[in-house]
């Protein structure tokens, strides 16, 4: 069951996907025009988030030589990047962009199938981090393509395939585990023990295959997790680190934007989880309902103040559709707003990727 805004015009069966593709292309073009005005594409990719780290891991995978490799990021995107590079003979940097941009487009298509083109359109354009990772490289687009693909398969009762995609999502970004847990919980609730154990076996198999190279060549099965360990536990009391981050952010614009995202996500997801307006969706989509609750709780419990608030918008990407679902009755439904946003938000995202202070300077 996909949700479109009340009063949306019926343009035919194929039209929503065509409009969504147009929005993705327009927003991507506007974003790249801003970025490429100030940097070369290669420099922009290297400066974006963990792109350089994913490329280094992909290089090690391509040569199957892990000596001296610093392991921080999960390897799912790097495996796919190395595979694309091998198939196409392209260098690793453009291969990473192909993986990220292709996954972003696939995730947008899946979100339209799941929740309708209106939510998918706002999912494409609202989040600066999503746009940056889609076109400059990152794990979020691949994670979302796998996650939303798993949700679609669940809706078609293809539980084992859904567990497989959720497992691949987990080795791309670890909170994909929330999707695996949601699948397991629903299967147990339905007393479908045979499918539960098959899904469990799939998840364990992918997990073991993932950690074997880490164990053999990095000598640490959980090197990705251990790389982030400090004197603080990774998770703590909900929102404590987020509140502490308010007092550590030196830039007012960043603070306002980050706090706005916290309010948007929490209010929208809580309404999705509790309001009568979303009761039908919660009943029809129990895996998505459980995932939305678990995932939102986990990002609220993230315990590092220097990242909990400043990176909240990026961490929250997987639950943006659920926040939109929860708030859909009070959000504007004018299609013109979507098209205007498809020009405005990418320009702001490009400016954010370069740095407002750098642009002003």
N, C-alpha and C positions, 0 to 999 in steps of 0.2 A: 504494500500500500504506500504510494508516494503522495506527498503533500504538496500542493500548489497553493499560492495565495488566493484568498477569497476574491472573486471577481476577475481572476486571471482569464485572459482571452484564450479561446481555443484556436490555435493556429494550425492544427493538424498534428498527426502523430509524430512526424520527424522534426517539426519546427523547434520544440524546446531544446533538443540536442544541438541543432544548428545554431540557435541563439547562444547556447552555452559555449560552444566552440568559438563563436565570434567573440564572446566576452573574454575567453581565455587568451585568444590571439591578440585582441586589442590591448588587454591589460599587460600581457607579456611584452608587446612592442613598446608601449609607453614606458614600462619599467626599464627596458634595455636602452632606449633612447637617452634616458637620464643617466644611467650608469656609464654608458659608453662615451658620453660627452666628457666625462672626467677621468676615466680609466680605460686601459685596454681590457678586453674581455678576459684574457689570461690572468691579469693582475686582479681583476674583480673576483674571479673564481678563487684564487689563492687566498684572498683576504676575507672570504665569506665563511664564517663559522668554522666548521671542522673539515672543510673541503680538502685542504692540504693533507690532513690526517687520513682521510679516506683514500686519497690518491697514493699515499705512501704505503698503506696496507695493501691496496690493490697491486702495487708494484711488487711487494714482497710475495703476494699470492701468485702473480704471473711468473715469477722466477722460482717460486717455492723455496725462497731463502729468507728466513726470518731473523737472521743474526742482526743484533743491534736495533731491532724494531721496538719502538715505544708503543705499548698497547694501551690505548684509552678508549677509542670508539669501538662499538660492536661491529662485526665484520660483514654483516649481511649485504650492505650496499657495496662494499669493496669486492666481495665475491662476484656480484653481478657486474660491476664495472670491469673487473678483470675478464669476465666472460665476454662482454660486449667488445672489449678491446681485442680479444683473441679472434672473435668471429669476423670483425670488420677491419682488423689491422690498423685501427685508429689509435692515436696516443691515449693515455689514460685520462687526461683532463677532458677532452671532448667526449670520451666514453662516459665519464661521470655525469656530464651535462645531459647526454642522451638518456641515461638511466633516470635522472631526476626529473627532467622535463617530460619524458614519456610516462613515468609513474604519476606525475602531477595530472596530466591529461586523463590518464586512466582513472585516477581517484575522483576526478570531477565527473566523469561519466558514471562511475559507480554511485557517487552521491546523488546524482540525478535519478538513477534507477531506484535508489533507496527512499529518498525524501522529496523528490520533485525538483524541477529546474530552478525554482526560486531560491530555495535553501542552497542548492549547489552553486548558484551564481554568487550569492553572498559569501559562501565558503571560499570561492576562488579569489575574491577581491578584498575581503576585509582585513586579512592578517598580513602585515608586512613581512614577517618571518617566513610565512608560507610562500610568498611570491619570491623572496630572495633565495630560499632553498630550492624552489622549483627551477629557477633559471640560472643559478650560480653553483648549484651542487649542494646536496645534503641528504640526510637519511629520512627526513620527515615525509617527502612524497612517496618513496618506496614503502615506508611503513604504512601510510594511509591507503595506498593501493592494495596492499595485502590485507589490511584490516577490513576495509570496506568490501573487498572481494569475499572475505570470510563471512561477513554479515549477509551478503547476498546468497551465499551457499546455504547458510543456516535457514534463511527464509524459504529455500527450496528443499529443506530437510536433507541436505547432503552433508551430514555431520562430519564424516571422516575427511572429506576434502576441505571443509571449513577449518577443521583442526590442523590440517597440513598448512594452510595459508596463515593461520594464526601462529603456528610454530615458526614459520619463516619470518613473520612480523616480529616475533620475540627475539630472534637473533639479529634483527635489524635495529630495534629499540626495545629495551628490556621490559617496558611496561606493556608490551604485547601480551605478557603473561596474564594481564587482566582479562583479555579476550578468551584465552584458554581456560581460565578459571570460570568465566561466565558460561562457556559451552559445557564444561563439566558439571556445574551446578544445575543447569537446566536439564541435562540428561539424567542426573541423579533424581531430580524432582519428578521427572516423568517415569522413573524406574526403568529406564532403557539402559540396562547395565551392559548389554553386549556392545552397543555403540559407545558407551562411556569408556569401556576398557580398550576399544579400538582407538578412540581418540586419545586416550592416555598413552597408549603404545606409540602412536604417531608422534606425540609431543616429546616423549622420552627419547625416541630414536633420533629425531632431529637435534635434540639437545646434546645427546652423546656424540653424534657426528660433528657437531659444532665444537665441542670442547676437546676432542681428540687432538687436532693440530695445536691447540693452545697448550695442551699437556705435553705433547711430544717436542715441540719446537720452542715454546716460550717457557715451558716448565712450570706452568701455573694454569690449572683448569679454569680458574675464575679470574684471570688476569684483568679482564675488562672491569670487573667489580672492584678488585683490589686497587686498581689505578686511581680510583676516586676516593679511597678511604682516607680520612683524616682523623683528628682526635674527636670529631663530632660524629655521631651516628648519621647514616644517610637519611633516615626518616625520624621524625619527632612528633611533637604535639601539633595538630593542624593549625596552620596559619601563623604560628609563632615566628618562623623565619621570614615569612612574607611581611609581617608587621615590622620586624627588625630591619628588613630591607628598606623600609620607608625612611629610616633615619640614616642610611648609608648611601643613598643615591644623591649625588651632588647636583644633578641637573633636573630642573623643574619640569621641563617638557617630558623627559623620560619618566619621571615620577607620576605625572598626571596620566600619561598614556598607560603605564603599567597598572596603576590603580583602577583605571577605567576598565581594563581587561579583566582584572580580578572581580570587579562588581558585575560585569556583563556575564562572565562565565558562571559565577556562583549563583546569581539570581536566575539565570536561564536554566541551568542544570537542575537546581532545586525545584523550580516550577515543573520541569519535565518529569522529575522523579515523584512529585507529590500532588500536582494540581489535577482537579477533575477534568480539565480541558485536555489533558494528555493521557487520561486513563485508558482510552481505546488503544493508543500506541503502546503503552506499557504492557497491556495484556497481549497484544499481537506480536511484540518484539521483546520477549523476556531477556534474550542474550544481550541485546543492545541496552536495555534498561539496567541490567546488572553491570555491564561494562562501564556505562556512563557514571554510575555511582562509585564503583571501585577506582576507576581511573582518576576521577575528580578528587576523591579522597587522597589518593597517593600523591598527586601533585601539590595538594594543600599541605601534606605532611613533609614535603621536601625540606631538609633541615639545614641548608646552607644559605645564610642570609644574602651573600653576595650574588647568588643566582636565583633564589626563590622568587623574588619579586621581578627583577630585571628580565628574567627569562620566562616569566609566567605565560606571556602571550604565545611563546613558542611551545612550551610544554602543553598548553591547552589546545593546540590545533586539533587533536582527535575528538574533542568534545564540543567544538564549535557548532556542528550541526544540531546537537542535542540542546545547546543553549538557544539556538535560533528556534528550535521546535517549542521550547518552553515559553519563549517571548513572542511567538509569532502573532498573537492577538493584538499586541501593542506596537509592533514594528510596522513601519510604512510598507504599503503594498504596491506603490506606484512603480510601474516598470521603467519609467523614465529615470527614476532614482538609481536603478541598477546600472543603466548605461552611463549616466554621469559618473557614478562611482567607479566604473570600469576605466575611466580616464584619470580621475582625481587620485584614487588610492594608489595606483601603481607609480605615479609621479612621486607621491610622498614616500612610498616604499623605496624607490630608487634614491631619493634624497637621504633616507635613513641608512641605506647601504653605504653611501659615500660618507655620510656624516654631515649633519646640518652645519656644524662649525667649520668643517672643511669647505663646504660650498660657499658659506659667507666669507670665509677668508679668501 
